[in-house]
């Protein structure tokens, strides 16, 4: 399990593409695509929680994350905060 997880989520109308790096800049597996709906958001959350049990911080850029940010922060992730 990594100590720091740097995740990027590119969101479009139909899907969200997720890619993450560890604290050393190594990509943790291939990028994954999730549907841009509740089912996809839950799959994304499961993926994040499998990779880290540490703090989740979100930097929201643009309105595309408007629905996903509150969803992720509202879940029982350890010590969530948002920037």
VENGIQUI-V899080 format. One record per residue. N is the residue number from 1. OMEGA is omega in whole degrees, -180 to 180 (999 if undefined). NEAR is the number of other C-alpha atoms within 10 Angstrom. Layout:
BEGIN
n:omega:near
N:OMEGA:NEAR
N:OMEGA:NEAR
END
This chain:
BEGIN
n:omega:near
1:-178:10
2:178:13
3:175:11
4:-179:16
5:177:23
6:-174:17
7:174:16
8:179:15
9:178:20
10:-173:12
11:173:19
12:-178:12
13:-174:9
14:-176:9
15:175:16
16:179:23
17:-174:16
18:175:18
19:179:17
20:179:20
21:174:16
22:-176:17
23:179:12
24:179:10
25:178:10
26:178:10
27:-178:15
28:-180:15
29:-180:9
30:174:9
31:179:12
32:178:13
33:179:17
34:175:19
35:179:18
36:178:17
37:-177:15
38:178:13
39:179:11
40:179:15
41:177:20
42:176:16
43:178:14
44:178:22
45:178:16
46:179:11
47:-180:13
48:-177:18
49:174:14
50:-176:10
51:-177:16
52:173:17
53:-178:16
54:-178:16
55:173:14
56:175:20
57:-179:17
58:171:18
59:-176:11
60:179:14
61:-180:8
62:-175:8
63:-177:9
64:180:15
65:-174:18
66:179:11
67:-176:13
68:-179:21
69:179:16
70:179:12
71:-178:14
72:-179:19
73:180:17
74:180:10
75:-173:11
76:173:9
77:-178:17
78:172:13
79:-179:11
80:172:15
81:-177:12
82:175:11
83:999:6
END
